Amino acid sequence: MKLSLHEVARVVGAKNNWSDFDDLTLADIEFDSRKIKEGDLFLPLKGERDGHDFIQKAFDNGACATFSEKSLDIERPYLLVDDALKAFQDLAAYYLERSGVDVIAVTGSNGKTTTKDMIHDILATTYKTYKTQGNYNNEIGLPYTVLHMPDETEKIVLEMGQDHMGDIALLSELAKPQIAVVTLVGEAHLEFFGSREKIAEGKMQITDGMDSHGILLVPNDTIIDPYLPDNIKTIRFGSDAELRVTELSEQKTSLTFKTNFMDQPMTLPVTGKYNATNAMVAAYVGRLSSVPDQLIISALENLNLTRNRTEWKKAANGADLLSDVYNANPTAMKLILETFAAIPANEGGKKIALLADMKELGEQSVQLHTNLIMSLTPDTIDTLVFYGEDIAELAQLASQMFPIGHVYFFKKNEEEDQFEDLLSKLKEMLQPKDQLLLKGSHSMNLSKVVEELESGN
């Protein structure tokens, strides 16, 4: 972060006599006092704890200055602002503009992190490229990403998440992307939006910070049509769209496919045909950025994806675990079940699916869970294990379709959590030749199930 204290003070409109302080060169900015290093600027945010309570700790750890929303009776440098978070965001917007870095923004109800990773790896073959780390995709994480990008970064790939209407508008207006991607409009966070149409409206706010030279990539889904801007070039992808996946071949741990805009086939070291669509979009972004086709193909063959997305793992007893436990919504659940169904069973082994509650679906939650019954058949899955509360009716329906003894349900509600019973049953039933799919929202703690099965404890 090549910024000085006085430059930051001018950008954020600091209200105290900051010119009395030496114009220090700032090393970095941190909102966690435990991460402060020598020469850093501290950002005291208000959350469960008030960051202002840790200003002294930050100085003790080496901070050379701090933001503050309160006048401080100290001799150390500080910048007085009305809103520390707003100052942080304004500083990030200024830093992006000053650096001249090209911004590629990615959002979507499913696939945004994977697509972000793919775009990054493709662009990194040709440019100095940085990306959102982990899930730092909100009003704090995005400016943090910007202010921590390495010096001389040429392109930055920013993931944008939304929990409420207006979240993405704020991020887009901060980042001003040249290229924006909407991977999918699904039902994620339906509890806060009320309808899929409102989710689409929120996602399409990714264009709010774009100018007429921008390029928007969106799925071929009519639900977004009312929210498409007139002044931005829009390219659709999907069936019968401008960008299409062709000749898809899906294996247990990889995909091979072609597109209608590249002659050579591409191979991904991940499963799930939805990832072919993500890769196609990433490849097109590479094309827009003048990355040679051969480098695009090579980058996709050697992907470095964020952990905890769709990933094959091994249980201690040798069984195959298809872990997709970071998050869940109905669209994502259907897609992974479709993928799991298409994978041949191991010789002599069963195919088992552990499905847990999908959160933040609001009043429609039980019905949206129940609708998944169309994705569950005894022809493609041998045994089903359900865990949660809203998923109970789906479990009941499945028990009527599957043979007796092939459907299990374990409760998780305010009164009772049968997590340990769930673990015991899985350990009892899982055999070395089996394949087990695990899918549910992060709060359902299926990552713990994966860890237990991997360790064999």
C-alpha positions as CSV (number, residue, x, y, z in Angstrom):
1,M,0.0,0.0,0.0
2,K,1.9,3.0,-1.3
3,L,0.3,5.8,0.8
4,S,1.4,8.4,3.2
5,L,-0.5,9.6,6.3
6,H,-1.1,13.0,4.9
7,E,-2.4,11.6,1.6
8,V,-4.8,9.4,3.5
9,A,-5.9,12.3,5.6
10,R,-6.7,14.4,2.5
11,V,-8.6,11.5,0.8
12,V,-10.9,10.8,3.8
13,G,-11.3,14.4,4.9
14,A,-9.8,14.0,8.4
15,K,-11.2,16.7,10.7
16,N,-8.4,17.1,13.2
17,N,-5.1,18.9,12.9
18,W,-3.4,16.0,11.0
19,S,-0.8,18.2,9.4
20,D,0.8,18.5,12.8
21,F,1.9,14.9,12.5
22,D,4.9,13.8,10.5
23,D,3.9,12.6,7.0
24,L,4.6,8.9,7.7
25,T,4.8,6.2,5.0
26,L,2.2,3.6,5.8
27,A,3.1,-0.1,5.5
28,D,-0.5,-1.5,5.5
29,I,-3.9,-1.1,7.0
30,E,-5.5,-3.6,9.5
31,F,-8.8,-3.7,11.4
32,D,-7.6,-6.6,13.7
33,S,-5.1,-5.2,16.3
34,R,-3.6,-8.7,16.5
35,K,-2.4,-8.5,12.9
36,I,-0.8,-5.1,13.2
37,K,2.8,-4.9,12.1
38,E,5.4,-2.1,12.4
39,G,4.3,0.9,10.4
40,D,0.7,-0.1,9.9
41,L,-2.4,2.1,10.0
42,F,-5.1,0.8,12.4
43,L,-8.8,0.8,11.4
44,P,-11.1,0.6,14.5
45,L,-14.4,-0.8,13.3
46,K,-17.5,-1.2,15.3
47,G,-18.9,-4.8,15.5
48,E,-19.5,-7.1,18.3
49,R,-16.6,-5.3,19.9
50,D,-15.7,-1.6,19.3
51,G,-12.4,-1.4,17.6
52,H,-11.7,1.9,19.4
53,D,-11.1,-0.2,22.6
54,F,-8.1,-1.7,20.8
55,I,-6.3,1.4,19.6
56,Q,-3.7,1.3,22.4
57,K,-3.1,-2.4,21.7
58,A,-2.6,-1.6,18.0
59,F,0.0,1.1,18.9
60,D,1.7,-1.4,21.2
61,N,1.9,-3.9,18.3
62,G,3.6,-1.4,16.1
63,A,0.9,0.8,14.5
64,C,2.2,4.2,13.5
65,A,-1.3,5.8,13.2
66,T,-5.0,5.1,13.6
67,F,-8.3,6.2,12.3
68,S,-10.8,7.3,15.0
69,E,-14.4,8.4,15.2
70,K,-13.6,10.1,18.6
71,S,-11.2,12.8,19.5
72,L,-8.2,11.2,21.2
73,D,-6.1,12.7,24.0
74,I,-2.9,11.1,22.8
75,E,0.4,12.2,21.2
76,R,0.3,9.5,18.6
77,P,-0.8,10.3,15.0
78,Y,-4.5,9.7,14.4
79,L,-7.1,10.7,11.7
80,L,-10.5,11.9,13.0
81,V,-13.4,10.8,10.8
82,D,-17.2,10.6,11.1
83,D,-17.3,7.0,10.0
84,A,-14.2,4.7,9.9
85,L,-15.8,2.2,7.6
86,K,-16.8,4.9,5.1
87,A,-13.3,6.3,5.3
88,F,-11.9,2.9,4.6
89,Q,-14.1,2.4,1.6
90,D,-13.3,5.9,0.2
91,L,-9.6,5.2,0.6
92,A,-9.9,1.9,-1.3
93,A,-11.8,3.7,-4.1
94,Y,-9.1,6.3,-4.3
95,Y,-6.3,3.8,-4.3
96,L,-7.9,1.8,-7.2
97,E,-8.3,4.9,-9.3
98,R,-4.8,6.1,-8.5
99,S,-3.2,2.8,-9.3
100,G,-5.0,2.5,-12.7
101,V,-5.6,-1.2,-12.2
102,D,-8.2,-3.0,-14.3
103,V,-11.1,-4.3,-12.2
104,I,-13.0,-7.5,-13.0
105,A,-16.0,-8.0,-10.7
106,V,-17.8,-11.3,-10.1
107,T,-21.0,-12.1,-8.4
108,G,-23.7,-14.8,-8.5
109,S,-25.8,-17.0,-6.3
110,N,-23.5,-19.9,-7.1
111,G,-20.0,-20.3,-8.6
112,K,-18.7,-16.8,-8.0
113,T,-15.7,-17.9,-6.0
114,T,-14.7,-20.6,-8.4
115,T,-15.2,-18.3,-11.4
116,K,-13.1,-15.6,-9.6
117,D,-10.3,-18.1,-9.1
118,M,-10.5,-19.2,-12.7
119,I,-10.4,-15.7,-14.1
120,H,-7.4,-14.9,-11.8
121,D,-5.4,-17.9,-12.9
122,I,-6.0,-17.1,-16.6
123,L,-5.1,-13.4,-16.3
124,A,-2.1,-14.2,-14.1
125,T,-0.5,-16.0,-17.1
126,T,-0.1,-12.6,-18.7
127,Y,-0.5,-9.9,-16.1
128,K,0.4,-9.1,-12.5
129,T,-3.0,-10.2,-11.0
130,Y,-4.5,-10.2,-7.6
131,K,-7.9,-11.5,-6.4
132,T,-10.3,-11.5,-3.4
133,Q,-8.8,-13.8,-0.8
134,G,-11.1,-16.4,0.7
135,N,-14.6,-14.9,1.1
136,Y,-13.6,-11.2,1.6
137,N,-16.4,-10.1,-0.6
138,N,-18.4,-7.6,1.4
139,E,-18.3,-3.9,2.4
140,I,-15.2,-4.6,4.6
141,G,-13.5,-7.5,2.7
142,L,-13.5,-5.8,-0.7
143,P,-11.8,-2.6,0.3
144,Y,-9.4,-4.7,2.4
145,T,-8.6,-6.7,-0.7
146,V,-8.0,-3.5,-2.7
147,L,-5.7,-1.9,-0.1
148,H,-3.7,-5.2,0.2
149,M,-3.1,-5.8,-3.5
150,P,0.6,-6.1,-4.2
151,D,2.5,-3.1,-5.7
152,E,2.4,-3.0,-9.5
153,T,-0.8,-5.1,-9.7
154,E,-2.2,-4.7,-13.2
155,K,-5.5,-6.5,-12.9
156,I,-7.6,-7.3,-9.8
157,V,-10.5,-9.8,-9.7
158,L,-13.0,-8.8,-7.0
159,E,-15.8,-11.1,-5.7
160,M,-18.9,-9.2,-4.7
161,G,-21.4,-10.8,-2.3
162,Q,-24.8,-9.7,-1.2
163,D,-26.9,-10.3,1.9
164,H,-29.3,-7.3,1.4
165,M,-30.4,-5.1,-1.4
166,G,-27.8,-2.4,-2.1
167,D,-24.8,-4.4,-1.0
168,I,-23.5,-4.9,-4.5
169,A,-24.3,-1.4,-5.6
170,L,-22.0,0.0,-2.9
171,L,-19.2,-2.4,-4.0
172,S,-19.6,-1.7,-7.7
173,E,-19.6,2.1,-7.1
174,L,-16.4,1.6,-5.1
175,A,-14.6,-0.6,-7.5
176,K,-15.9,0.7,-10.9
177,P,-15.3,-2.5,-12.8
178,Q,-14.4,-2.6,-16.5
179,I,-15.7,-6.2,-16.8
180,A,-18.5,-7.7,-14.7
181,V,-19.7,-11.3,-14.4
182,V,-23.0,-12.6,-13.0
183,T,-22.6,-16.3,-12.8
184,L,-26.1,-17.3,-11.7
185,V,-29.3,-15.9,-10.2
186,G,-30.6,-18.5,-7.7
187,E,-32.3,-18.5,-4.4
188,A,-29.4,-17.6,-2.0
189,H,-30.4,-15.2,0.8
190,L,-34.1,-15.5,-0.3
191,E,-35.0,-14.8,3.4
192,F,-33.7,-11.2,3.0
193,F,-34.9,-10.5,-0.6
194,G,-38.3,-12.2,-0.7
195,S,-38.2,-13.3,-4.3
196,R,-35.8,-14.4,-7.0
197,E,-36.7,-11.3,-8.9
198,K,-35.4,-9.1,-6.1
199,I,-32.2,-11.3,-5.9
200,A,-31.7,-10.6,-9.7
201,E,-32.2,-6.9,-9.1
202,G,-29.6,-6.9,-6.4
203,K,-27.1,-8.9,-8.5
204,M,-27.5,-6.6,-11.5
205,Q,-26.4,-3.7,-9.4
206,I,-22.9,-4.9,-10.2
207,T,-23.3,-2.5,-13.2
208,D,-23.9,0.6,-11.0
209,G,-20.2,1.6,-11.0
210,M,-19.6,0.8,-14.7
211,D,-19.3,3.3,-17.5
212,S,-20.3,2.9,-21.1
213,H,-17.0,1.2,-22.0
214,G,-17.8,-1.7,-19.7
215,I,-18.6,-5.3,-20.6
216,L,-21.2,-7.4,-18.7
217,L,-21.4,-11.2,-18.9
218,V,-24.7,-12.7,-17.7
219,P,-26.5,-16.0,-17.9
220,N,-29.2,-16.5,-20.5
221,D,-32.0,-16.0,-17.9
222,T,-35.0,-13.8,-18.6
223,I,-35.3,-12.9,-14.9
224,I,-32.5,-10.4,-15.3
225,D,-33.9,-8.7,-18.4
226,P,-35.7,-5.8,-16.6
227,Y,-32.4,-4.9,-14.9
228,L,-30.0,-4.8,-17.9
229,P,-28.5,-1.4,-18.5
230,D,-28.9,0.1,-21.9
231,N,-25.5,1.7,-22.1
232,I,-23.3,-1.3,-21.3
233,K,-22.4,-4.1,-23.8
234,T,-24.0,-7.3,-22.5
235,I,-22.9,-10.8,-23.6
236,R,-25.0,-13.8,-22.5
237,F,-23.9,-17.3,-21.9
238,G,-25.8,-20.6,-21.7
239,S,-28.0,-22.7,-24.0
240,D,-28.8,-20.9,-27.2
241,A,-26.7,-17.9,-26.1
242,E,-23.8,-16.0,-27.5
243,L,-21.3,-18.1,-25.4
244,R,-22.0,-21.8,-25.2
245,V,-20.3,-25.0,-23.8
246,T,-20.1,-27.8,-26.4
247,E,-19.0,-31.4,-26.4
248,L,-18.9,-31.8,-22.6
249,S,-17.4,-34.9,-21.2
250,E,-17.7,-35.4,-17.4
251,Q,-15.4,-37.7,-15.4
252,K,-15.1,-38.4,-11.7
253,T,-12.4,-35.8,-11.1
254,S,-12.3,-33.8,-14.3
255,L,-14.2,-32.2,-17.2
256,T,-13.3,-31.8,-20.8
257,F,-15.3,-29.5,-23.0
258,K,-15.3,-27.1,-26.0
259,T,-16.8,-23.7,-26.5
260,N,-18.3,-22.1,-29.5
261,F,-15.6,-19.4,-29.5
262,M,-12.4,-21.5,-29.1
263,D,-11.2,-24.3,-31.4
264,Q,-9.3,-26.3,-28.8
265,P,-10.8,-28.4,-26.0
266,M,-10.3,-27.4,-22.4
267,T,-9.8,-29.7,-19.4
268,L,-10.6,-28.8,-15.8
269,P,-9.2,-30.8,-12.7
270,V,-12.7,-30.5,-11.1
271,T,-16.0,-32.2,-11.6
272,G,-19.5,-30.7,-12.1
273,K,-20.7,-29.5,-15.5
274,Y,-21.6,-26.2,-14.0
275,N,-17.9,-25.6,-13.7
276,A,-17.6,-25.9,-17.4
277,T,-19.8,-22.9,-17.7
278,N,-17.8,-21.1,-15.1
279,A,-14.6,-21.9,-17.0
280,M,-16.1,-20.8,-20.3
281,V,-16.9,-17.4,-18.8
282,A,-13.4,-17.1,-17.4
283,A,-11.9,-18.1,-20.7
284,Y,-13.9,-15.4,-22.4
285,V,-12.7,-12.8,-19.9
286,G,-9.2,-14.0,-20.8
287,R,-10.0,-13.4,-24.4
288,L,-11.3,-9.9,-23.7
289,S,-8.0,-9.2,-21.9
290,S,-5.9,-10.5,-24.9
291,V,-4.6,-13.7,-23.1
292,P,-3.5,-16.2,-25.7
293,D,-5.7,-19.3,-26.1
294,Q,-2.9,-21.7,-25.1
295,L,-2.3,-19.9,-21.9
296,I,-6.0,-19.9,-21.1
297,I,-6.1,-23.7,-21.7
298,S,-3.0,-24.2,-19.5
299,A,-4.3,-22.1,-16.7
300,L,-7.6,-24.1,-16.5
301,E,-5.7,-27.4,-16.6
302,N,-3.7,-26.2,-13.5
303,L,-6.4,-24.5,-11.5
304,N,-5.7,-23.3,-7.9
305,L,-9.2,-23.1,-6.4
306,T,-10.3,-21.7,-3.0
307,R,-10.7,-24.6,-0.6
308,N,-14.0,-26.1,0.6
309,R,-15.8,-25.9,-2.7
310,T,-16.6,-29.1,-4.6
311,E,-13.6,-31.3,-3.9
312,W,-12.9,-35.1,-3.8
313,K,-11.4,-36.3,-0.6
314,K,-10.6,-39.7,1.0
315,A,-12.1,-41.2,4.1
316,A,-9.7,-43.0,6.4
317,N,-11.1,-46.3,5.3
318,G,-10.6,-45.5,1.6
319,A,-14.2,-44.3,0.7
320,D,-14.5,-41.4,-1.7
321,L,-15.9,-38.1,-0.3
322,L,-17.4,-35.5,-2.6
323,S,-17.2,-32.5,-0.2
324,D,-19.3,-29.4,-1.1
325,V,-19.9,-28.0,2.4
326,Y,-19.1,-24.3,2.2
327,N,-22.6,-23.2,1.4
328,A,-25.9,-24.3,-0.2
329,N,-29.0,-23.1,-2.0
330,P,-31.6,-25.0,-4.0
331,T,-29.9,-24.4,-7.4
332,A,-26.5,-25.4,-6.1
333,M,-28.0,-28.5,-4.4
334,K,-29.6,-29.6,-7.7
335,L,-26.4,-29.1,-9.7
336,I,-24.3,-31.1,-7.3
337,L,-26.9,-33.9,-7.2
338,E,-26.9,-33.9,-11.0
339,T,-23.2,-34.2,-11.0
340,F,-23.1,-37.0,-8.4
341,A,-25.8,-38.9,-10.3
342,A,-23.7,-38.8,-13.5
343,I,-20.6,-40.3,-11.8
344,P,-20.3,-44.1,-12.1
345,A,-20.3,-45.9,-8.8
346,N,-17.1,-47.7,-7.8
347,E,-17.3,-51.4,-8.5
348,G,-18.8,-53.1,-5.4
349,G,-19.6,-49.7,-3.7
350,K,-22.6,-47.7,-2.9
351,K,-23.5,-44.1,-3.6
352,I,-24.6,-42.2,-0.5
353,A,-25.7,-38.6,-0.2
354,L,-25.7,-36.6,3.0
355,L,-27.9,-33.5,2.6
356,A,-28.3,-30.9,5.3
357,D,-30.4,-27.8,5.7
358,M,-30.0,-24.8,3.3
359,K,-30.2,-21.6,5.3
360,E,-31.6,-18.1,4.6
361,L,-34.4,-19.2,2.4
362,G,-37.1,-17.5,4.4
363,E,-40.8,-18.5,4.5
364,Q,-40.3,-20.7,1.4
365,S,-37.6,-22.7,3.0
366,V,-39.5,-26.0,3.7
367,Q,-41.0,-26.0,0.2
368,L,-37.7,-25.2,-1.5
369,H,-36.2,-28.2,0.3
370,T,-39.1,-30.4,-0.6
371,N,-38.8,-29.5,-4.3
372,L,-35.5,-31.3,-4.4
373,I,-37.3,-34.6,-4.4
374,M,-37.2,-34.5,-8.2
375,S,-33.4,-34.7,-8.0
376,L,-33.4,-37.9,-5.9
377,T,-34.0,-41.3,-7.4
378,P,-33.0,-44.8,-6.3
379,D,-31.6,-45.3,-9.8
380,T,-28.7,-42.9,-9.1
381,I,-28.3,-42.9,-5.3
382,D,-28.4,-45.9,-3.1
383,T,-28.8,-44.3,0.4
384,L,-29.9,-40.9,1.6
385,V,-29.0,-39.3,4.9
386,F,-30.7,-36.0,5.9
387,Y,-29.7,-33.6,8.7
388,G,-31.5,-30.5,9.9
389,E,-35.0,-29.1,10.4
390,D,-36.4,-27.7,7.2
391,I,-35.2,-30.7,5.3
392,A,-37.4,-33.1,7.3
393,E,-40.3,-33.1,4.9
394,L,-37.9,-33.9,2.0
395,A,-36.6,-36.9,4.1
396,Q,-40.2,-38.1,4.6
397,L,-40.9,-37.9,0.9
398,A,-37.7,-39.7,0.0
399,S,-38.5,-42.5,2.5
400,Q,-41.6,-43.3,0.4
401,M,-39.6,-43.5,-2.8
402,F,-36.5,-45.4,-1.6
403,P,-36.4,-49.0,-0.2
404,I,-36.8,-49.5,3.5
405,G,-33.6,-48.9,5.4
406,H,-32.1,-46.6,2.7
407,V,-33.2,-43.2,4.1
408,Y,-32.1,-41.8,7.4
409,F,-33.0,-38.5,9.1
410,F,-31.2,-36.7,12.0
411,K,-32.6,-33.7,13.7
412,K,-30.9,-30.3,14.2
413,N,-33.1,-27.7,15.8
414,E,-33.3,-25.5,18.9
415,E,-34.3,-28.4,21.1
416,E,-32.2,-31.2,19.8
417,D,-29.0,-31.8,17.7
418,Q,-28.4,-35.4,16.7
419,F,-25.0,-34.6,15.1
420,E,-23.1,-37.3,17.1
421,D,-25.8,-39.9,16.0
422,L,-25.3,-38.8,12.4
423,L,-21.6,-39.3,12.7
424,S,-21.9,-42.7,14.2
425,K,-24.3,-43.8,11.5
426,L,-22.1,-42.6,8.7
427,K,-19.0,-44.3,10.2
428,E,-21.1,-47.5,10.6
429,M,-22.4,-47.6,7.0
430,L,-19.6,-46.1,5.0
431,Q,-17.5,-48.9,3.3
432,P,-14.1,-48.6,1.5
433,K,-15.6,-48.7,-2.0
434,D,-18.5,-46.2,-1.4
435,Q,-18.9,-42.7,-2.6
436,L,-20.4,-40.1,-0.2
437,L,-21.7,-36.7,-1.3
438,L,-21.9,-34.1,1.5
439,K,-23.8,-30.9,0.8
440,G,-25.4,-28.3,3.1
441,S,-25.0,-24.8,4.4
442,H,-21.8,-23.9,6.2
443,S,-23.6,-23.5,9.6
444,M,-24.7,-27.1,9.4
445,N,-21.0,-28.1,10.2
446,L,-20.6,-30.8,7.6
447,S,-17.0,-29.8,7.3
448,K,-16.6,-31.4,10.8
449,V,-18.2,-34.6,9.3
450,V,-15.6,-34.5,6.5
451,E,-12.8,-34.1,9.0
452,E,-14.0,-37.0,11.2
453,L,-14.3,-39.3,8.2
454,E,-10.9,-38.3,6.9
455,S,-9.2,-38.9,10.3
456,G,-11.1,-42.1,11.1
457,N,-11.4,-41.0,14.7
